[in-house]
Amino acid sequence: MDELRAAVLRLLEREPPPGPVMAEDIFVVDSLAGHIERLGRTQTPVTAEGLASLCLAYAHAYVHPERLDEVVSLEDATLLAGRFARRRGGCRALAGQDALRRVLLHHGFALQMLFDIPKTVHLLDALLRRDLAPGAGAFAGLDLGTGTGILLLGQYLLARRHGHAAPRLWGVEHLLQVAGRADALLATLGVGRVVSGDATTSAIYNDVPQGNIACVTNETLPSCGRRLYKEPFTAISGALFTALGSRLDHAVFLPEAVWGSDRAGRNWLRLAPENAFAGDAGPMPARLFYMRDVELAGERIPADQVGASFHALVSPVWAEALGRRW
C-alpha cells in the first residue's frame, strides 16, 4: 500500500520552471543582514533590483532561520522559489524534505504574499519613498496582518534612512505559527516584534507603546473586483482609529488610500486616513463596495496593476509559477 501511495504521489510531481528566478546580472548577492545594512543607509540608492534581492534573501531566512547569516546566492534563491512553487505537488528538490515541505505548506499564504516579487517590490519602493511627517517624534510603527514581516522590515529601513537608529516596530498577525516565525526572525534581526492576535479588535492596541505613531502598513486587501469585506482591511482600520485616535495624526500609511466603487462603477468611495479608512456616508457601508484602486507614492493605481512596472524583475515563467499577492 505504501508503494502504491508513493507511486501516486510521484505522478503529481512536476519540476519548477527552468532557469534562475531573476537574471544573474541584476541579482544582488549578499546575506540578509548585508542587504539590511546597505539599504538602511541614506546614501544607498533604492533600486528595484536591490529590493527584489532583499525579498528573496528574506524569504530564505524566513524558511531557513538556521542559515540566517549565510550569503544567499541566486542558486539558493531559485532553489527555494522552486520548492515553494511545487510545495503541493512535489518535485525532485523536495524528495525526502518532509519537514521543509511542512513549513512551506503551513506558511504558504504568507510566503505567497512575499514571493509575488513585483508587487512586494512595488510596496516596498512606495514605502521607502515616503517622507515622515514633522512632529512624529521617535519612530514607532505598526504592521497589521504582518504575514512574513517583510513590510515591518520595510518600515525599519524607512526609519533608518531617516536617521532613526532604534525604531519601535510592532506587528499583529492572526495565525499563531506565522506570527511566531516572523517574530523570531525579526527579533533576531533587531527589527521589531510580532504578536499573534486579532487586529480587528481595539483591545489588541492596548499594548502599543505610548506616543505618536510614525507609520502604519496594512495590506489586508481583497483582489480587484471583490467586495472589501472579503478581507479585514476596513475592520482593522476601524479598530485601529478607535483605539489610537489622535496618535495617528502624524502617521504615514501604506497604502495611502483605497478606492472602491459599486458594481457598475457609478458611485466611488475613497478610504483614507482623514476618514479613518471608512469613507464618507453613502448609499451603502464601505465594506460592501468593490475593491478597485490603491494610492501608492502619490499615484492612484488599479489594484490589479500593482507591481506591473516591476514585472521584468522576475522571469515570466517564474512569476506565473509563484502566484499573485492579491
ROROLUM-636830 format. One line per field, with one value per atom (N, C-alpha, C): x negated, y negated, z negated; chain. Coordinates in steps of 0.1 Angstrom, whole numbers, plus 5000, padded with zeros to 4 digits. Layout:
BEGIN
east = c(X,...) $
north = c(Y,...) $
up = c(Z,...) $
chain = c(A,...) $
END
This chain:
BEGIN
east = c(4992,5000,4991,4980,4971,4965,4961,4955,4965,4978,4988,4990,4990,4992,4980,4968,4956,4957,4961,4962,4972,4984,4994,4989,4981,4976,4966,4958,4948,4955,4967,4974,4978,4979,4982,4970,4958,4946,4944,4940,4936,4923,4915,4903,4906,4899,4901,4897,4900,4896,4881,4877,4862,4856,4843,4836,4837,4829,4830,4842,4846,4858,4856,4844,4840,4828,4827,4815,4802,4792,4779,4773,4775,4768,4775,4787,4794,4796,4793,4794,4783,4786,4776,4773,4760,4756,4752,4758,4754,4762,4758,4766,4778,4788,4799,4794,4785,4780,4773,4766,4759,4768,4779,4789,4795,4798,4805,4795,4783,4773,4771,4770,4768,4780,4792,4804,4809,4804,4807,4799,4789,4781,4787,4788,4795,4788,4775,4767,4768,4774,4776,4789,4787,4799,4809,4821,4831,4834,4831,4833,4843,4850,4859,4852,4840,4832,4827,4823,4819,4830,4842,4854,4858,4858,4861,4851,4839,4828,4830,4834,4837,4849,4859,4871,4867,4859,4855,4846,4837,4829,4838,4848,4857,4865,4870,4877,4868,4856,4846,4844,4843,4841,4854,4865,4878,4880,4876,4878,4866,4854,4842,4836,4842,4837,4823,4821,4808,4796,4799,4789,4790,4794,4796,4784,4772,4760,4754,4759,4753,4756,4746,4749,4758,4768,4779,4775,4772,4768,4781,4780,4791,4795,4786,4789,4797,4793,4801,4815,4816,4830,4838,4833,4840,4845,4836,4839,4851,4851,4862,4875,4874,4886,4892,4884,4889,4895,4889,4895,4909,4909,4922,4933,4929,4938,4944,4936,4940,4943,4946,4948,4960,4970,4982,4979,4976,4974,4961,4951,4938,4929,4916,4906,4893,4883,4871,4865,4865,4858,4865,4877,4884,4884,4879,4878,4871,4877,4871,4871,4876,4876,4890,4894,4907,4909,4899,4900,4901,4892,4892,4906,4911,4923,4935,4934,4945,4944,4932,4930,4936,4933,4938,4953,4959,4973,4980,4975,4981,4980,4970,4968,4970,4978,4979,4986,4996,5003,4994,4987,4978,4966,4961,4950,4954,4967,4971,4972,4976,4975,4961,4952,4938,4932,4935,4930,4936,4946,4951,4941,4930,4919,4922,4928,4932,4940,4951,4959,4952,4945,4938,4928,4920,4911,4918,4929,4937,4941,4946,4950,4938,4927,4915,4910,4910,4905,4913,4927,4936,4934,4932,4929,4917,4906,4893,4892,4902,4903,4910,4916,4924,4915,4919,4913,4921,4914,4920,4926,4938,4945,4938,4936,4930,4939,4932,4939,4942,4938,4940,4931,4920,4911,4904,4901,4895,4903,4896,4903,4909,4922,4930,4939,4938,4946,4954,4965,4974,4976,4975,4978,4990,5001,5013,5016,5017,5017,5003,4994,4980,4975,4980,4975,4961,4952,4938,4931,4936,4930,4922,4923,4915,4918,4931,4934,4929,4928,4922,4908,4901,4887,4886,4896,4896,4897,4905,4906,4893,4886,4873,4863,4863,4854,4858,4871,4876,4871,4872,4868,4853,4845,4831,4826,4833,4829,4833,4841,4845,4838,4828,4819,4824,4834,4838,4831,4822,4813,4820,4831,4837,4852,4858,4873,4880,4892,4900,4911,4910,4919,4926,4939,4948,4958,4958,4968,4978,4989,5000,5004,5004,5007,5016,5027,5037,5034,5025,5021,5009,5011,5002,4988,4988,4975,4968,4975,4969,4964,4971,4967,4954,4954,4942,4930,4931,4919,4914,4923,4920,4913,4919,4914,4900,4897,4884,4874,4877,4868,4865,4876,4874,4868,4871,4864,4849,4845,4831,4824,4831,4825,4825,4832,4833,4842,4851,4861,4873,4880,4892,4898,4910,4917,4930,4935,4948,4956,4968,4977,4988,4993,5004,5017,5026,5038,5047,5059,5069,5068,5063,5061,5075,5086,5099,5105,5098,5103,5095,5102,5094,5085,5089,5081,5066,5064,5051,5041,5046,5037,5034,5039,5037,5022,5015,5000,4991,4997,4988,4981,4968,4961,4967,4967,4973,4965,4972,4966,4972,4968,4973,4969,4977,4973,4968,4956,4950,4954,4958,4961,4970,4979,4988,4989,4986,4988,4999,5007,5018,5023,5019,5022,5032,5041,5051,5063,5060,5070,5074,5086,5091,5086,5087,5083,5093,5088,5096,5109,5120,5133,5141,5134,5141,5145,5156,5161,5150,5150,5140,5141,5153,5154,5147,5143,5137,5124,5118,5105,5108,5100,5103,5098,5095,5089,5097,5110,5118,5121,5122,5124,5112,5100,5088,5086,5089,5088,5098,5110,5119,5114,5109,5104,5092,5083,5071,5074,5083,5086,5094,5102,5110,5100,5090,5081,5071,5065,5054,5057,5068,5072,5062,5060,5051,5036,5033,5019,5015,5025,5022,5021,5023,5023,5011,4999,4987,4982,4990,4985,4986,4977,4978,4983,4992,4999,4995,4995,4993,5004,5013,5015,5019,5017,5021,5036,5042,5057,5061,5074,5080,5093,5095,5107,5116,5129,5139,5151,5158,5170,5181,5193,5204,5201,5209,5206,5205,5214,5214,5203,5197,5186,5192,5204,5210,5208,5208,5205,5191,5183,5170,5168,5159,5156,5141,5135,5121,5119,5112,5109,5095,5093,5080,5079,5067,5066,5075,5078,5087,5101,5105,5118,5117,5105,5102,5104,5102,5103,5117,5127,5141,5149,5144,5152,5163,5169,5180,5193,5203,5216,5222,5227,5232,5243,5246,5258,5256,5243,5241,5228,5225,5213,5201,5189,5177,5174,5176,5172,5180,5191,5199,5194,5185,5180,5170,5168,5159,5145,5135,5121,5117,5112,5108,5093,5090,5077,5070,5057,5049,5041,5037,5027,5014,5004,4990,4981,4973,4963,4970,4982,4989,4996,4996,5001,5013,5024,5036,5034,5035,5032,5043,5049,5058,5051,5058,5052,5046,5052,5046,5034,5030,5018,5007,5009,4998,4987,4975,4964,4961,4970,4969,4956,4952,4940,4927,4929,4917,4917,4925,4926,4913,4905,4893,4883,4885,4875,4875,4886,4887,4890,4884,4887,4902,4908,4923,4928,4920,4924,4924,4914,4914,4925,4928,4939,4952,4954,4967,4967,4955,4954,4956,4951,4951,4964,4973,4986,4987,4999,5001,5004,5001,5004,5019,5025,5039,5043) $
north = c(5012,5000,4987,4988,4976,4974,4985,4983,4977,4981,4976,4961,4957,4943,4935,4940,4933,4931,4941,4940,4930,4929,4919,4905,4903,4890,4886,4896,4892,4888,4892,4888,4873,4868,4854,4845,4851,4843,4836,4823,4816,4808,4805,4797,4782,4774,4760,4754,4741,4736,4736,4736,4736,4723,4723,4710,4704,4693,4686,4678,4675,4667,4653,4648,4634,4635,4625,4625,4623,4630,4630,4616,4608,4595,4585,4588,4578,4583,4595,4601,4596,4591,4587,4598,4603,4614,4608,4612,4608,4616,4615,4620,4611,4615,4607,4595,4597,4586,4576,4581,4572,4563,4569,4562,4551,4554,4545,4534,4537,4526,4517,4522,4513,4505,4511,4503,4494,4496,4487,4475,4473,4461,4451,4439,4428,4427,4429,4427,4438,4449,4461,4459,4458,4456,4468,4466,4477,4481,4493,4498,4510,4512,4523,4536,4537,4549,4552,4542,4544,4548,4543,4547,4561,4565,4579,4588,4585,4594,4595,4583,4583,4593,4592,4601,4616,4619,4633,4638,4629,4632,4633,4625,4625,4638,4642,4655,4666,4666,4676,4677,4666,4665,4670,4666,4670,4685,4691,4706,4713,4707,4714,4705,4703,4694,4698,4711,4716,4712,4707,4702,4687,4680,4666,4658,4662,4654,4657,4667,4671,4660,4659,4652,4660,4653,4660,4658,4669,4668,4669,4666,4667,4682,4691,4705,4709,4703,4706,4701,4688,4682,4690,4694,4702,4715,4722,4735,4733,4723,4721,4717,4709,4705,4717,4726,4738,4747,4749,4757,4751,4738,4732,4734,4732,4733,4747,4757,4771,4777,4769,4774,4784,4783,4791,4804,4803,4814,4821,4814,4820,4819,4821,4821,4828,4830,4838,4831,4817,4810,4811,4816,4818,4832,4841,4855,4857,4863,4866,4853,4842,4830,4827,4837,4836,4824,4822,4811,4797,4796,4784,4782,4793,4792,4787,4792,4788,4773,4768,4753,4746,4750,4743,4744,4755,4757,4749,4749,4743,4727,4723,4708,4704,4712,4709,4696,4692,4679,4668,4668,4657,4656,4667,4668,4664,4667,4663,4648,4641,4626,4621,4627,4623,4627,4639,4643,4637,4629,4621,4609,4612,4602,4588,4588,4575,4566,4572,4565,4561,4570,4568,4556,4557,4546,4533,4533,4520,4514,4523,4518,4513,4520,4515,4502,4502,4489,4477,4479,4468,4464,4474,4471,4463,4467,4460,4447,4444,4430,4420,4425,4416,4407,4395,4386,4387,4387,4387,4374,4374,4362,4355,4341,4334,4336,4337,4338,4352,4362,4376,4380,4374,4377,4390,4398,4411,4420,4429,4437,4449,4449,4461,4465,4478,4483,4495,4496,4508,4514,4528,4535,4545,4544,4551,4561,4574,4585,4588,4590,4590,4601,4613,4623,4626,4626,4629,4618,4606,4595,4586,4588,4580,4565,4561,4547,4541,4549,4544,4541,4550,4547,4535,4533,4520,4508,4509,4498,4495,4506,4505,4497,4501,4494,4479,4477,4463,4455,4460,4453,4451,4461,4460,4449,4449,4439,4425,4424,4410,4407,4415,4412,4418,4427,4433,4446,4446,4458,4469,4466,4477,4475,4477,4476,4487,4484,4493,4498,4511,4516,4529,4529,4539,4544,4557,4563,4572,4573,4582,4592,4604,4615,4625,4629,4637,4652,4656,4671,4673,4681,4683,4687,4697,4702,4692,4684,4674,4663,4658,4648,4652,4664,4669,4669,4673,4674,4660,4651,4638,4631,4633,4627,4631,4644,4650,4644,4643,4637,4622,4615,4600,4596,4604,4601,4604,4615,4618,4608,4602,4592,4578,4577,4564,4554,4560,4551,4547,4557,4555,4568,4567,4578,4580,4593,4596,4604,4600,4608,4614,4625,4632,4626,4621,4616,4611,4606,4601,4586,4581,4567,4560,4567,4561,4557,4560,4557,4546,4536,4524,4528,4539,4543,4546,4551,4556,4544,4532,4520,4514,4521,4516,4516,4525,4527,4520,4512,4503,4493,4491,4481,4467,4460,4446,4437,4427,4417,4418,4409,4408,4420,4424,4435,4428,4433,4427,4433,4446,4454,4465,4468,4479,4486,4499,4506,4517,4518,4527,4531,4543,4547,4559,4559,4570,4566,4565,4561,4573,4572,4583,4580,4589,4587,4577,4571,4562,4568,4561,4566,4574,4576,4583,4573,4576,4567,4565,4553,4550,4559,4564,4572,4586,4590,4603,4604,4592,4592,4581,4582,4574,4559,4554,4541,4530,4529,4519,4521,4534,4537,4534,4537,4534,4519,4512,4497,4491,4496,4491,4493,4505,4508,4500,4498,4490,4476,4469,4455,4453,4463,4462,4463,4471,4473,4462,4457,4448,4434,4431,4418,4408,4397,4386,4391,4402,4407,4411,4411,4414,4402,4390,4378,4375,4380,4377,4390,4400,4413,4412,4419,4422,4436,4438,4451,4457,4470,4478,4489,4489,4479,4465,4455,4441,4439,4446,4446,4458,4462,4473,4467,4471,4467,4479,4477,4487,4481,4490,4485,4495,4491,4501,4509,4519,4529,4522,4512,4506,4495,4491,4481,4467,4465,4452,4444,4451,4445,4449,4439,4442,4438,4444,4441,4442,4431,4431,4433,4443,4446,4441,4432,4426,4422,4419,4415,4405,4395,4384,4388,4400,4405,4419,4421,4433,4446,4444,4455,4461,4452,4457,4450,4440,4433,4424,4417,4408,4416,4411,4417,4418,4429,4431,4441,4446,4455,4468,4472,4485,4484,4493,4493,4495,4490,4491,4506,4514,4528,4535,4529,4535,4530,4520,4516,4526,4525,4534,4528,4536,4531,4527,4515,4510,4506,4495,4489,4487,4485,4480,4468,4461,4450,4454,4453,4457,4446,4440,4429,4418,4415,4404,4407,4420,4424,4433,4431,4439,4450,4463,4474,4485,4490,4502,4513,4519,4528,4540,4544,4555,4551,4538,4533,4530,4532,4530,4540,4536,4544,4545,4540,4542,4536,4524,4518,4525,4535,4543,4557,4560,4574,4579,4571,4575,4580,4578,4583,4599,4605,4619,4625,4637,4644,4646,4644,4646,4660,4671,4684,4685,4679,4679,4671,4659,4651,4659,4666,4674,4685,4692,4703,4699,4687,4682,4676,4673,4668,4653,4649,4635,4632,4619,4615,4613,4603,4601,4594) $
up = c(5000,5000,5000,4992,4991,5005,5012,5025,5035,5034,5043,5040,5027,5024,5029,5027,5032,5047,5054,5069,5073,5066,5069,5067,5056,5053,5063,5068,5079,5092,5094,5106,5105,5093,5091,5093,5092,5093,5106,5106,5117,5113,5123,5119,5120,5112,5113,5126,5129,5142,5144,5156,5159,5157,5155,5154,5140,5137,5124,5123,5110,5108,5112,5111,5115,5125,5133,5142,5133,5137,5129,5128,5139,5139,5131,5125,5117,5102,5100,5086,5078,5066,5056,5046,5047,5038,5025,5014,5001,4990,4978,4967,4964,4957,4954,4945,4936,4928,4936,4946,4956,4964,4968,4976,4967,4954,4945,4942,4939,4936,4947,4959,4971,4974,4974,4977,4966,4954,4943,4943,4952,4952,4962,4958,4966,4980,4980,4992,5002,4998,5007,5016,5029,5037,5036,5035,5035,5049,5053,5067,5066,5077,5077,5076,5083,5082,5068,5061,5047,5038,5040,5032,5035,5048,5052,5046,5046,5040,5024,5018,5004,5001,5009,5007,5008,5017,5018,5007,5002,4991,4978,4977,4966,4966,4977,4978,4974,4978,4975,4960,4953,4939,4931,4937,4931,4931,4942,4943,4936,4937,4932,4921,4910,4900,4894,4895,4891,4900,4911,4921,4923,4913,4913,4917,4913,4915,4929,4936,4949,4960,4969,4981,4990,4995,5004,5018,5025,5039,5047,5060,5069,5070,5069,5069,5057,5045,5033,5034,5040,5041,5051,5062,5072,5066,5059,5053,5044,5035,5026,5033,5043,5051,5058,5063,5069,5059,5048,5037,5033,5032,5028,5039,5051,5062,5063,5059,5061,5047,5037,5023,5023,5031,5031,5039,5051,5060,5058,5054,5052,5064,5062,5072,5066,5075,5070,5059,5059,5048,5035,5035,5022,5017,5025,5021,5008,4999,4986,4977,4981,4973,4966,4959,4953,4944,4935,4926,4933,4943,4951,4958,4964,4971,4962,4949,4940,4937,4936,4934,4945,4958,4970,4971,4967,4967,4956,4944,4933,4934,4941,4942,4957,4964,4978,4982,4974,4978,4975,4964,4960,4970,4974,4984,4998,5001,5014,5016,5005,5005,5007,5001,5002,5016,5021,5034,5046,5044,5056,5056,5061,5061,5067,5079,5084,5075,5069,5060,5047,5042,5029,5031,5042,5045,5047,5054,5056,5042,5033,5020,5012,5012,5005,5011,5024,5031,5027,5027,5024,5009,5000,4986,4984,4991,4989,4996,5004,5010,5001,4990,4981,4973,4971,4962,4949,4938,4925,4921,4915,4912,4901,4901,4890,4878,4866,4854,4849,4858,4854,4842,4840,4829,4832,4821,4823,4832,4839,4849,4842,4842,4838,4849,4853,4865,4862,4869,4868,4881,4882,4894,4891,4897,4894,4904,4900,4909,4914,4905,4907,4917,4917,4925,4922,4933,4931,4924,4924,4917,4927,4940,4949,4949,4947,4946,4933,4922,4910,4912,4920,4923,4932,4941,4949,4940,4929,4920,4913,4910,4903,4912,4925,4935,4936,4937,4938,4926,4914,4902,4902,4905,4906,4916,4927,4938,4934,4924,4919,4905,4902,4891,4877,4878,4865,4863,4854,4852,4845,4837,4829,4830,4841,4842,4834,4829,4822,4831,4835,4845,4840,4843,4837,4848,4850,4859,4853,4860,4855,4866,4863,4873,4866,4873,4866,4866,4875,4875,4865,4856,4845,4850,4859,4863,4872,4880,4889,4880,4870,4861,4854,4849,4842,4850,4862,4871,4875,4878,4881,4869,4857,4845,4842,4844,4841,4850,4863,4873,4871,4869,4868,4855,4844,4831,4832,4839,4841,4849,4859,4867,4860,4849,4842,4848,4856,4864,4855,4849,4842,4837,4832,4826,4833,4833,4839,4829,4826,4817,4825,4819,4825,4819,4828,4823,4834,4830,4839,4841,4852,4854,4856,4857,4859,4845,4834,4821,4815,4809,4804,4792,4785,4773,4777,4789,4793,4793,4794,4794,4780,4770,4756,4753,4759,4755,4764,4774,4782,4774,4775,4766,4768,4758,4758,4768,4772,4782,4795,4804,4818,4826,4835,4845,4857,4862,4874,4887,4886,4899,4896,4905,4904,4918,4918,4931,4929,4939,4938,4952,4956,4970,4970,4960,4959,4968,4981,4991,5000,5005,5014,5028,5037,5051,5057,5068,5075,5080,5077,5081,5071,5060,5049,5038,5031,5021,5010,5004,4994,4982,4978,4966,4968,4980,4982,4974,4971,4963,4952,4941,4929,4929,4941,4941,4934,4938,4932,4917,4913,4899,4891,4896,4889,4888,4899,4898,4888,4887,4877,4863,4860,4847,4843,4853,4851,4848,4856,4853,4840,4837,4825,4813,4814,4802,4801,4812,4812,4815,4822,4824,4829,4821,4825,4825,4820,4820,4835,4844,4858,4866,4860,4868,4876,4872,4879,4887,4887,4893,4909,4915,4929,4931,4941,4943,4956,4956,4968,4968,4978,4988,4983,4991,4987,4987,4996,4998,5006,5004,5011,5018,5030,5038,5040,5037,5040,5048,5054,5062,5061,5065,5066,5078,5081,5091,5105,5107,5121,5122,5111,5112,5113,5109,5109,5096,5085,5072,5067,5063,5059,5044,5037,5023,5021,5015,5012,4997,4994,4980,4977,4967,4965,4950,4945,4931,4926,4935,4930,4927,4932,4928,4922,4916,4908,4917,4930,4940,4939,4936,4936,4946,4953,4964,4958,4967,4963,4963,4956,4956,4970,4974,4987,4988,5000,5001,4994,4992,4985,4977,4968,4960,4968,4964,4972,4975,4965,4967,4978,4983,4994,5008,5008,5021,5026,5039,5046,5047,5044,5044,5059,5060,5073,5074,5067,5068,5054,5055,5043,5047,5037,5039,5032,5040,5036,5041,5032,5035,5043,5039,5046,5059,5063,5076,5074,5081,5080,5090,5086,5095,5093,5104,5102,5094,5085,5076,5084,5095,5102,5111,5110,5117,5108,5095,5085,5089,5090,5094,5109,5117,5132,5137,5132,5137,5132,5124,5119,5124,5133,5138,5144,5149,5156,5146,5133,5123,5123,5126,5125,5138,5141,5153,5154,5166,5167,5163,5166,5162,5147,5140,5126,5119,5125,5120,5120,5131,5132,5121,5119,5110,5096,5092,5078,5074,5083,5080,5076,5072,5070,5055,5052,5038,5036,5042,5042,5055) $
chain = c(A,A,A,A,A,A,A,A,A,A,A,A,A,A,A,A,A,A,A,A,A,A,A,A,A,A,A,A,A,A,A,A,A,A,A,A,A,A,A,A,A,A,A,A,A,A,A,A,A,A,A,A,A,A,A,A,A,A,A,A,A,A,A,A,A,A,A,A,A,A,A,A,A,A,A,A,A,A,A,A,A,A,A,A,A,A,A,A,A,A,A,A,A,A,A,A,A,A,A,A,A,A,A,A,A,A,A,A,A,A,A,A,A,A,A,A,A,A,A,A,A,A,A,A,A,A,A,A,A,A,A,A,A,A,A,A,A,A,A,A,A,A,A,A,A,A,A,A,A,A,A,A,A,A,A,A,A,A,A,A,A,A,A,A,A,A,A,A,A,A,A,A,A,A,A,A,A,A,A,A,A,A,A,A,A,A,A,A,A,A,A,A,A,A,A,A,A,A,A,A,A,A,A,A,A,A,A,A,A,A,A,A,A,A,A,A,A,A,A,A,A,A,A,A,A,A,A,A,A,A,A,A,A,A,A,A,A,A,A,A,A,A,A,A,A,A,A,A,A,A,A,A,A,A,A,A,A,A,A,A,A,A,A,A,A,A,A,A,A,A,A,A,A,A,A,A,A,A,A,A,A,A,A,A,A,A,A,A,A,A,A,A,A,A,A,A,A,A,A,A,A,A,A,A,A,A,A,A,A,A,A,A,A,A,A,A,A,A,A,A,A,A,A,A,A,A,A,A,A,A,A,A,A,A,A,A,A,A,A,A,A,A,A,A,A,A,A,A,A,A,A,A,A,A,A,A,A,A,A,A,A,A,A,A,A,A,A,A,A,A,A,A,A,A,A,A,A,A,A,A,A,A,A,A,A,A,A,A,A,A,A,A,A,A,A,A,A,A,A,A,A,A,A,A,A,A,A,A,A,A,A,A,A,A,A,A,A,A,A,A,A,A,A,A,A,A,A,A,A,A,A,A,A,A,A,A,A,A,A,A,A,A,A,A,A,A,A,A,A,A,A,A,A,A,A,A,A,A,A,A,A,A,A,A,A,A,A,A,A,A,A,A,A,A,A,A,A,A,A,A,A,A,A,A,A,A,A,A,A,A,A,A,A,A,A,A,A,A,A,A,A,A,A,A,A,A,A,A,A,A,A,A,A,A,A,A,A,A,A,A,A,A,A,A,A,A,A,A,A,A,A,A,A,A,A,A,A,A,A,A,A,A,A,A,A,A,A,A,A,A,A,A,A,A,A,A,A,A,A,A,A,A,A,A,A,A,A,A,A,A,A,A,A,A,A,A,A,A,A,A,A,A,A,A,A,A,A,A,A,A,A,A,A,A,A,A,A,A,A,A,A,A,A,A,A,A,A,A,A,A,A,A,A,A,A,A,A,A,A,A,A,A,A,A,A,A,A,A,A,A,A,A,A,A,A,A,A,A,A,A,A,A,A,A,A,A,A,A,A,A,A,A,A,A,A,A,A,A,A,A,A,A,A,A,A,A,A,A,A,A,A,A,A,A,A,A,A,A,A,A,A,A,A,A,A,A,A,A,A,A,A,A,A,A,A,A,A,A,A,A,A,A,A,A,A,A,A,A,A,A,A,A,A,A,A,A,A,A,A,A,A,A,A,A,A,A,A,A,A,A,A,A,A,A,A,A,A,A,A,A,A,A,A,A,A,A,A,A,A,A,A,A,A,A,A,A,A,A,A,A,A,A,A,A,A,A,A,A,A,A,A,A,A,A,A,A,A,A,A,A,A,A,A,A,A,A,A,A,A,A,A,A,A,A,A,A,A,A,A,A,A,A,A,A,A,A,A,A,A,A,A,A,A,A,A,A,A,A,A,A,A,A,A,A,A,A,A,A,A,A,A,A,A,A,A,A,A,A,A,A,A,A,A,A,A,A,A,A,A,A,A,A,A,A,A,A,A,A,A,A,A,A,A,A,A,A,A,A,A,A,A,A,A,A,A,A,A,A,A,A,A,A,A,A,A,A,A,A,A,A,A,A,A,A,A,A,A,A,A,A,A,A,A,A,A,A,A,A,A,A,A,A,A,A,A,A,A,A,A,A,A,A,A,A,A,A,A,A,A,A,A,A,A,A,A,A,A,A,A,A,A,A,A,A,A,A,A,A,A,A,A,A,A,A,A,A,A,A,A,A,A,A,A,A,A,A,A,A,A,A,A,A,A,A,A,A,A,A) $
END
